């Protein structure tokens, strides 16, 4: 299981409200069928392959261009763990929570 955290940011928008851009990016992730979680600072997603992951992020970035951005800055953090199967976002959080309880 590959997990990623990413943010797609329009550069040069006229105001400070980015909800219009974030919502179209997240909608493309939702439409991809991948498991995802929207956070206050980005979106986390799970994918089986890098191709699947990159395609979803590519569509999210293009969606931001499609609603008027002329420049987009995308930050991606990827955890591609191959020694354990099916360790998704929730599993990682659960492991840490068990350690601190």
N, C-alpha and C positions, 0 to 999 in steps of 0.2 A: 504494500500500500504506500502510495506517495501522498504526502500531505504538503500543503503550501499555504503561505500567507502572502497576500498581495494587495497592492493599492494602485489604482489608476487615477492619476491626478492631472486635470487640465491645467495648462500653464497659460497665463494671460487672460483668464476669465475676468469679466467686468466687475464681479462682486466677490464676496467671501463665501457665499452660500454655494456649496457644491452638491447639494442633494439631487439636483437634476441630472448631474453627471454620474453620481454614484448609483442612483436608482437604475439607470439604463445598463450600467455595467453589471450590477448584481442580477438584473433580469436575465441577461444572457447566460450567467452562471446557472441560475435557476432553470432556464430552458434547456441547458445542456444535460440535465438529469444527474449531474454529479452532486454528491453530498457536500453541503457548504454551511458555513456559519458566518453571518455578518457580525462584525464587532464595531466598536466605536472608532477603531483606527485602521480597519482593513477588512478583508474577507478571507476566510480560511476555507480551503477546499480539499477534497480527497479525490484521488484518481488512481487507476490501476496502471497507467502507462504515462511516460513523459509526453508522448504525442497527444494523448487525451488532455493532459494538463495544459500544455502549451496552446492547443487549439481553443480551449475554453478561455484562457487569458487573452489570446489574440482577438477573439470575438468581443470580449469585454472592452478591450482597448479600442477596437474599431467602432463600437457603439458610442463611445465618448466622442470620437471624431464626428460621427453621424449626427450628433445633436449640437454641433457647432464649435467644438474645440478645434483650434488650429495647431496646437502642440499638446502632446500628452507625455507625461513622465510616469513610467510604471516601475514599481519596486516589487521584486519577487523574492521570497525566501522559500526554499524547497528542502524538505526532509525526505530523502529517498532511501528508506531503510529496507534492506533485503535479507536480513538475518531472521526476521520474524514476519509472519504473515498476518494480514488483516489488523494491523495496529493503526487505527484511525485516530482522529482528533480526540474523541471522547476517551479512548484508551489512554492516551498520553496524559490527559488531565486527571483521570482516575488514579493513575500510578502515582502522580505527585501528591494528590489529595490523601491517598493512603499513607504516604510517608510523613505527612505533617499532622495527621490527626492524633 
